[in-house]
Amino acid sequence: MDAPADLTPAGEVALLPSAEVVAAPVRPQRALFGLSRQAMVAAVAGLCVIVMGLAVAAPVLKPDLLFRRTPPRLAVMPIVDDSNDARGAAMAADVTARLTDGFAKIQNISVVAPRLAAKGGDSTAAPAASSDYELRGELERRDQSWTLRARIIKAATGEVQSVVAASVAADEADAQLAQSRLVAGVGHGLARRLNEILESRVPRPQAAGASAGGDKVAVEQALASINQTTRERFGAAQAMLQKALSDDPDNLDIAVALASLQMRGIQMVWFSPEEAVAVEAKANATLEQALRSKPNSIPVLEAYCRFLSATNHFVESLVTCAKALSFDPWNGSALYLIGLGQIFLGRHDDALATFRQADRYDTPPASRWTWLLGAGLANLLMGRDEEALPWLQRSIAITPASGRSHLLLAAAYQRSGRFEEARAAIAEGLRLRPGTTRLNVSPPLKNVSPVNIAAWERIVQAEVDAGLPEQ
């Protein structure tokens, strides 16, 4: 920093003043803001030190501690009607409104809805306010289906960030359900991609030799291998992620995916008690580290929500899953885990409503069997056995390998007076889950509401009446 004009630079010799200057009367120094000249010089020097200190600390401190960031702005443009169908324009407008409302729920962005300007009798989109991203899409009808295709575009460059398409049957009797599933189908994918873009600002170390994008491929392949939720597929997915993590041990994304997968294994009782203790401890450490690094990441929040649910911390799981929904309002997996928490807390009506909401969104499709099973279980717990049957049957049609679904189906059949079907369902459940008895068929009951425990006991008794061994 340059020395002030009235100070002698270090290392130089001050010149003696002339006699005229010495003889001149001393004038009082002018004060500024009540400070003398010397005080002002000291204040400026101190400010320079502070600024230099902040510059040094900037790489260490989070930017938000120095400057508050403005949330990224997303402009949702009107969905274009390419359907050549009389209902197309109205449906496109409704889909636009639903997308706008959904993205407006996401807490770390702001949404700009374009104004409609009348032009030649038609409503056309006026230019939106300045935005960071734009959501554009088209609705079309082909053959016997409606298809919504949407993309997120970086406004400054026109670069397409993500493209997602969803389709529903054109003969769907419930128009509101069709719109809900179209919007959820694209909204879920675009919200996750937007979250990934925003979270990518958080740097992570790249291991030597690790390929960019390799972690995403490993995670996607592992998840694809467990869509049918069999023990064999679970083992293959776990081995795949463990191999990827050994190749890139600092990769937090793979570690989170592995922890989330292993929590599914705990929920399905695919680990021995000793293994489960070690897996839980490792997953807890991994997820706490991930939350510190990426507190707004959807995969991290999902994984931690699943961990809390699998370890019977139901109140905490409701909070964490709700945060995951605040970044992806169409997240059926988070809704399922919320419903599961509500079940174990004895809030069976709330749980059924949550599972129904997940079914209206139907995203992601790979998890569809879970909220169908949840809705069947909620009805069973409330004694609505006939209503439970179609939910359980739909779940089994998608994923028959869990075994638990068949045991619950047996209870519904037994209490509905369909005894032969109940015995057949028990036999299939025992084939898929050999060794299951009255003593181990119930889930862990730590932190479970007494209301739920009593309802579970009634279900288990029905299973025993249908042929479940006592011990």
Legacy VTK file of the C-alpha trace (Angstrom):
# vtk DataFile Version 3.0
C-alpha trace
ASCII
DATASET POLYDATA
POINTS 471 float
0.000 0.000 0.000
1.373 3.465 -0.895
2.338 5.650 2.045
0.063 8.659 2.742
1.395 11.934 1.350
2.188 13.463 4.735
4.082 10.454 6.060
7.765 9.751 5.413
8.221 6.447 3.612
10.221 3.929 5.589
13.931 3.957 4.787
14.035 7.628 3.639
15.557 10.615 5.523
13.200 13.498 6.259
14.344 16.909 4.938
14.576 19.743 7.466
11.887 22.408 6.981
12.908 25.872 5.815
13.162 28.758 8.222
10.051 30.380 6.721
8.060 27.279 7.458
9.418 27.074 10.985
8.574 30.681 11.629
5.045 30.414 10.271
2.291 30.260 12.874
0.950 26.791 13.535
-2.573 26.361 12.081
-5.017 23.972 13.692
-5.490 20.740 11.664
-8.867 20.484 9.949
-11.129 17.840 11.467
-13.263 15.537 9.297
-16.275 13.725 10.868
-14.938 14.986 14.176
-11.530 13.323 13.676
-8.151 14.952 13.446
-5.894 14.395 10.434
-3.789 11.896 12.373
-6.902 9.980 13.468
-8.161 9.862 9.878
-4.827 8.464 8.665
-4.940 5.779 11.335
-8.516 4.871 10.420
-7.669 4.518 6.729
-4.661 2.349 7.552
-6.826 0.162 9.770
-9.447 -0.200 7.013
-6.731 -1.305 4.593
-5.653 -3.986 7.057
-9.256 -5.239 7.362
-9.735 -5.375 3.593
-6.443 -7.225 3.151
-7.475 -9.663 5.892
-10.786 -10.389 4.181
-8.987 -10.953 0.892
-6.734 -13.515 2.561
-9.670 -15.210 4.307
-11.999 -15.218 1.291
-10.936 -18.636 -0.005
-11.597 -20.130 3.421
-14.849 -18.389 4.291
-18.060 -19.325 2.521
-19.035 -16.624 -0.001
-22.437 -16.257 1.646
-20.694 -15.077 4.823
-19.208 -12.141 2.921
-21.878 -11.402 0.341
-25.467 -12.581 0.382
-26.208 -14.260 -2.929
-29.397 -13.581 -4.832
-31.224 -16.876 -5.496
-31.015 -17.996 -9.119
-34.065 -16.935 -11.126
-36.003 -19.468 -13.208
-38.479 -18.194 -15.795
-41.238 -20.710 -16.563
-42.342 -19.970 -20.119
-45.793 -21.019 -21.390
-45.854 -24.619 -22.596
-46.413 -24.637 -26.363
-49.435 -26.585 -27.603
-48.351 -28.844 -30.487
-51.163 -31.330 -29.980
-53.631 -30.472 -32.768
-56.257 -31.446 -30.231
-59.201 -29.345 -29.107
-58.188 -29.794 -25.468
-54.527 -29.047 -26.095
-54.461 -25.295 -25.441
-56.315 -25.570 -22.126
-54.182 -28.499 -21.033
-50.954 -26.679 -21.947
-52.063 -23.675 -19.874
-52.898 -25.889 -16.889
-49.558 -27.702 -17.165
-47.737 -24.347 -17.273
-49.512 -23.220 -14.108
-48.733 -26.488 -12.308
-45.057 -26.312 -13.267
-44.864 -22.698 -12.104
-46.489 -23.539 -8.768
-44.244 -26.557 -8.280
-40.965 -24.792 -8.971
-42.092 -21.862 -6.800
-41.969 -24.288 -3.838
-38.243 -24.883 -4.311
-36.549 -22.891 -1.587
-33.197 -21.959 -3.155
-34.493 -20.437 -6.402
-36.956 -17.697 -7.328
-39.496 -18.263 -10.076
-40.522 -15.728 -12.699
-43.893 -16.275 -14.343
-44.085 -14.607 -17.780
-46.762 -12.012 -18.298
-49.329 -12.640 -21.002
-49.832 -9.832 -23.479
-52.849 -9.629 -25.804
-51.840 -9.630 -29.451
-54.282 -9.977 -32.303
-56.860 -11.557 -30.026
-54.439 -14.230 -28.835
-52.480 -14.343 -25.614
-48.765 -14.485 -26.194
-45.939 -14.545 -23.699
-44.341 -11.201 -23.029
-40.612 -11.236 -22.303
-39.947 -12.364 -18.766
-37.865 -10.396 -16.332
-34.154 -11.134 -16.455
-33.525 -14.695 -15.363
-30.658 -17.122 -14.968
-32.542 -20.116 -16.378
-35.611 -20.682 -18.501
-37.980 -23.634 -18.555
-39.496 -24.224 -21.991
-41.558 -27.108 -23.273
-44.104 -28.511 -25.697
-47.226 -30.601 -25.254
-48.243 -32.938 -28.046
-50.635 -35.785 -28.633
-49.444 -38.792 -30.582
-51.280 -42.055 -31.035
-53.007 -42.718 -27.734
-50.889 -40.612 -25.390
-50.115 -37.076 -24.311
-46.408 -36.269 -24.172
-44.860 -33.309 -22.365
-41.270 -32.498 -23.240
-39.492 -29.772 -21.271
-35.982 -28.425 -20.883
-34.031 -26.047 -18.682
-31.925 -23.535 -20.605
-29.193 -21.248 -19.330
-30.551 -17.847 -20.253
-27.210 -16.096 -20.813
-25.860 -18.636 -23.308
-28.872 -20.615 -24.544
-27.129 -23.800 -23.396
-29.584 -26.649 -22.727
-28.986 -27.993 -19.222
-31.484 -30.844 -19.181
-34.279 -32.358 -21.279
-37.023 -34.533 -19.766
-40.155 -36.067 -21.320
-43.201 -37.705 -19.747
-46.264 -39.381 -21.240
-49.719 -40.410 -20.046
-52.538 -42.280 -21.750
-54.810 -39.979 -23.745
-57.896 -41.886 -22.596
-57.168 -41.246 -18.897
-60.593 -40.559 -17.389
-59.182 -38.345 -14.640
-57.845 -35.259 -16.428
-56.432 -33.835 -13.204
-54.472 -37.051 -12.581
-53.116 -36.992 -16.139
-51.905 -33.415 -15.720
-50.409 -34.181 -12.320
-48.402 -37.094 -13.702
-47.247 -35.164 -16.774
-46.011 -32.285 -14.651
-44.439 -34.544 -12.031
-42.758 -36.622 -14.721
-40.847 -33.647 -16.096
-40.726 -31.567 -12.899
-39.041 -34.326 -10.893
-36.248 -34.773 -13.438
-35.707 -31.058 -14.029
-35.733 -30.216 -10.311
-33.039 -32.826 -9.622
-30.931 -31.569 -12.503
-31.286 -27.965 -11.330
-30.302 -29.041 -7.824
-27.286 -30.843 -9.262
-26.240 -27.691 -11.152
-26.535 -25.484 -8.075
-24.797 -27.993 -5.815
-21.942 -28.424 -8.294
-20.665 -25.078 -7.060
-19.484 -26.978 -3.975
-16.017 -28.277 -4.933
-14.827 -31.747 -4.007
-11.390 -33.271 -4.442
-10.985 -35.424 -7.545
-8.996 -38.562 -6.914
-6.089 -39.241 -9.198
-7.216 -41.268 -12.171
-10.921 -40.769 -11.453
-12.887 -39.959 -14.568
-15.341 -37.056 -14.623
-18.895 -38.369 -14.661
-17.790 -41.849 -13.622
-19.489 -41.505 -10.262
-22.822 -40.696 -11.905
-22.596 -43.722 -14.188
-21.787 -46.019 -11.268
-24.705 -44.707 -9.216
-27.173 -44.963 -12.107
-26.091 -48.498 -12.955
-26.342 -49.582 -9.325
-29.837 -48.153 -8.950
-30.966 -49.712 -12.240
-29.915 -53.130 -10.973
-32.236 -53.043 -7.955
-35.488 -51.908 -9.560
-37.003 -55.327 -8.816
-35.639 -55.289 -5.249
-34.379 -58.846 -5.012
-31.634 -59.882 -2.650
-29.424 -60.862 -5.584
-29.843 -57.498 -7.308
-29.175 -55.741 -4.027
-25.906 -57.660 -3.655
-24.874 -56.807 -7.219
-25.626 -53.107 -6.714
-23.721 -53.026 -3.423
-20.675 -54.678 -5.004
-20.792 -52.221 -7.897
-20.803 -49.185 -5.619
-18.137 -50.609 -3.314
-15.877 -51.177 -6.326
-16.477 -47.630 -7.582
-15.736 -46.225 -4.121
-12.507 -48.214 -3.812
-11.407 -46.728 -7.154
-12.314 -43.208 -6.004
-12.289 -43.223 -2.178
-12.851 -39.457 -1.826
-15.994 -39.489 -3.961
-18.754 -38.373 -1.622
-21.517 -38.946 -4.189
-20.709 -42.647 -4.472
-20.354 -42.962 -0.685
-23.806 -41.415 -0.216
-25.342 -43.714 -2.834
-23.799 -46.740 -1.111
-25.087 -45.621 2.295
-28.581 -45.099 0.881
-28.548 -48.524 -0.789
-27.401 -50.228 2.400
-30.210 -48.561 4.340
-32.611 -50.278 1.957
-30.883 -53.530 2.825
-31.415 -52.864 6.527
-35.095 -52.094 5.938
-35.437 -55.361 4.018
-33.512 -57.238 6.764
-30.843 -58.357 4.293
-28.006 -57.852 6.796
-27.293 -59.940 9.866
-27.671 -58.059 13.181
-23.894 -57.758 13.485
-23.509 -56.490 9.922
-26.353 -54.027 10.402
-24.632 -52.363 13.368
-21.420 -51.808 11.385
-23.308 -50.618 8.290
-25.350 -48.125 10.317
-22.252 -46.656 11.979
-20.439 -46.252 8.659
-23.506 -44.783 6.946
-24.053 -42.312 9.780
-20.486 -41.002 9.523
-20.697 -40.762 5.728
-24.014 -38.931 5.719
-23.050 -36.469 8.438
-19.970 -35.556 6.408
-22.098 -35.226 3.275
-24.605 -32.968 5.023
-21.819 -30.652 6.132
-20.487 -30.492 2.576
-23.784 -30.385 0.652
-26.669 -29.522 2.987
-29.046 -28.810 0.082
-28.256 -31.851 -2.073
-31.339 -33.952 -2.885
-29.475 -37.310 -2.947
-27.811 -36.503 0.388
-31.095 -35.494 2.025
-32.847 -38.574 0.614
-30.127 -40.855 1.910
-30.150 -39.278 5.375
-33.951 -39.431 5.481
-33.772 -43.147 4.656
-31.106 -43.627 7.340
-33.296 -41.973 9.983
-36.299 -44.043 8.909
-34.331 -47.309 8.898
-32.999 -46.592 12.393
-36.460 -45.672 13.782
-35.804 -41.943 14.224
-39.193 -41.119 12.741
-39.680 -37.536 13.918
-36.259 -36.536 12.601
-36.943 -38.372 9.332
-40.088 -36.305 8.764
-38.056 -33.099 9.025
-35.277 -34.302 6.730
-37.664 -35.706 4.118
-39.629 -32.451 4.140
-36.395 -30.610 3.364
-35.760 -32.968 0.438
-39.245 -32.104 -0.842
-38.402 -28.407 -0.605
-35.901 -28.959 -3.442
-38.020 -31.481 -5.419
-41.772 -31.206 -4.668
-42.502 -34.253 -6.865
-40.182 -36.630 -5.001
-42.183 -39.839 -4.491
-39.337 -41.533 -2.609
-39.313 -38.763 -0.002
-43.109 -38.882 0.217
-42.965 -42.639 0.819
-40.509 -42.200 3.691
-42.657 -39.427 5.157
-45.668 -41.743 4.982
-43.678 -44.513 6.634
-42.756 -42.191 9.490
-46.392 -41.165 9.891
-47.409 -44.839 10.042
-45.016 -45.686 12.853
-46.041 -42.549 14.734
-49.655 -43.764 14.614
-50.837 -41.131 12.106
-52.417 -43.651 9.741
-54.842 -41.264 7.993
-52.027 -38.805 7.286
-49.868 -41.636 5.976
-52.551 -42.812 3.559
-52.950 -39.271 2.204
-49.172 -39.025 1.740
-48.997 -42.334 -0.144
-51.911 -41.252 -2.328
-50.069 -38.043 -3.174
-46.994 -40.041 -4.165
-49.210 -42.181 -6.386
-50.618 -39.073 -8.089
-47.074 -37.996 -8.951
-45.816 -41.518 -9.737
-42.151 -40.425 -9.706
-39.665 -41.992 -9.784
-41.237 -45.047 -11.457
-38.610 -47.395 -9.968
-39.997 -46.664 -6.488
-43.663 -46.999 -7.444
-44.110 -50.287 -5.577
-43.136 -48.666 -2.274
-45.967 -46.166 -1.914
-48.446 -48.742 -3.249
-47.303 -51.081 -0.484
-47.495 -48.185 1.982
-51.084 -47.367 1.004
-52.057 -51.025 1.399
-50.406 -51.167 4.822
-52.084 -47.942 5.976
-55.495 -49.327 5.024
-54.729 -52.600 6.828
-53.691 -50.768 9.994
-57.014 -48.924 9.934
-58.963 -52.162 9.411
-59.921 -51.353 5.809
-59.008 -54.770 4.451
-60.971 -54.697 1.171
-59.502 -51.280 0.339
-56.013 -52.581 1.103
-56.224 -55.411 -1.428
-55.882 -53.482 -4.735
-52.958 -51.440 -3.403
-51.098 -54.553 -2.285
-51.891 -56.398 -5.511
-50.578 -53.505 -7.616
-47.403 -53.374 -5.537
-46.772 -57.111 -5.927
-47.389 -56.893 -9.676
-44.459 -54.452 -9.911
-42.107 -55.970 -7.336
-43.046 -59.464 -6.142
-39.749 -60.338 -4.517
-39.900 -58.626 -1.124
-42.106 -61.261 0.535
-43.497 -58.781 3.034
-46.135 -57.685 0.533
-47.451 -61.264 0.279
-47.658 -61.581 4.073
-49.666 -58.363 4.309
-51.840 -59.537 1.428
-52.503 -62.741 3.377
-53.715 -60.713 6.357
-56.055 -58.695 4.114
-57.448 -61.893 2.545
-57.832 -63.591 5.948
-59.758 -60.713 7.483
-61.903 -60.459 4.331
-62.940 -64.094 4.639
-60.936 -65.266 1.619
-59.128 -68.000 3.523
-57.815 -70.094 0.625
-56.217 -67.049 -0.993
-54.797 -66.072 2.393
-53.068 -69.451 2.769
-51.628 -69.209 -0.762
-50.273 -65.723 -0.033
-48.651 -66.929 3.202
-47.016 -69.822 1.357
-45.546 -67.449 -1.235
-44.376 -65.020 1.453
-42.588 -67.836 3.309
-40.985 -68.989 0.069
-39.556 -65.517 -0.475
-38.698 -64.953 3.207
-37.888 -68.405 4.635
-37.656 -68.565 8.400
-40.276 -65.873 8.999
-42.395 -66.508 12.103
-44.662 -64.612 14.424
-41.588 -63.674 16.463
-39.715 -61.883 13.675
-42.348 -60.778 11.157
-42.881 -57.348 12.728
-40.509 -54.434 12.066
-38.407 -53.035 14.948
-40.746 -51.294 17.357
-38.355 -48.762 18.918
-39.953 -45.277 19.007
-43.194 -46.697 17.561
-46.572 -45.348 18.711
-48.668 -47.653 20.960
-51.526 -47.114 18.495
-49.391 -48.571 15.727
-48.123 -51.465 17.865
-51.695 -52.545 18.675
-52.688 -52.382 14.990
-49.578 -54.399 14.001
-50.481 -57.105 16.498
-53.900 -57.499 14.874
-52.281 -57.866 11.434
-49.796 -60.447 12.727
-52.602 -62.453 14.317
-54.383 -62.561 10.964
-51.161 -63.795 9.331
-50.845 -66.528 11.961
-54.476 -67.505 11.371
-53.615 -67.816 7.661
-50.698 -70.141 8.355
-47.698 -68.093 9.520
-45.687 -70.260 11.970
-45.762 -69.185 15.605
-42.000 -69.801 15.968
LINES 1 472
471 0 1 2 3 4 5 6 7 8 9 10 11 12 13 14 15 16 17 18 19 20 21 22 23 24 25 26 27 28 29 30 31 32 33 34 35 36 37 38 39 40 41 42 43 44 45 46 47 48 49 50 51 52 53 54 55 56 57 58 59 60 61 62 63 64 65 66 67 68 69 70 71 72 73 74 75 76 77 78 79 80 81 82 83 84 85 86 87 88 89 90 91 92 93 94 95 96 97 98 99 100 101 102 103 104 105 106 107 108 109 110 111 112 113 114 115 116 117 118 119 120 121 122 123 124 125 126 127 128 129 130 131 132 133 134 135 136 137 138 139 140 141 142 143 144 145 146 147 148 149 150 151 152 153 154 155 156 157 158 159 160 161 162 163 164 165 166 167 168 169 170 171 172 173 174 175 176 177 178 179 180 181 182 183 184 185 186 187 188 189 190 191 192 193 194 195 196 197 198 199 200 201 202 203 204 205 206 207 208 209 210 211 212 213 214 215 216 217 218 219 220 221 222 223 224 225 226 227 228 229 230 231 232 233 234 235 236 237 238 239 240 241 242 243 244 245 246 247 248 249 250 251 252 253 254 255 256 257 258 259 260 261 262 263 264 265 266 267 268 269 270 271 272 273 274 275 276 277 278 279 280 281 282 283 284 285 286 287 288 289 290 291 292 293 294 295 296 297 298 299 300 301 302 303 304 305 306 307 308 309 310 311 312 313 314 315 316 317 318 319 320 321 322 323 324 325 326 327 328 329 330 331 332 333 334 335 336 337 338 339 340 341 342 343 344 345 346 347 348 349 350 351 352 353 354 355 356 357 358 359 360 361 362 363 364 365 366 367 368 369 370 371 372 373 374 375 376 377 378 379 380 381 382 383 384 385 386 387 388 389 390 391 392 393 394 395 396 397 398 399 400 401 402 403 404 405 406 407 408 409 410 411 412 413 414 415 416 417 418 419 420 421 422 423 424 425 426 427 428 429 430 431 432 433 434 435 436 437 438 439 440 441 442 443 444 445 446 447 448 449 450 451 452 453 454 455 456 457 458 459 460 461 462 463 464 465 466 467 468 469 470
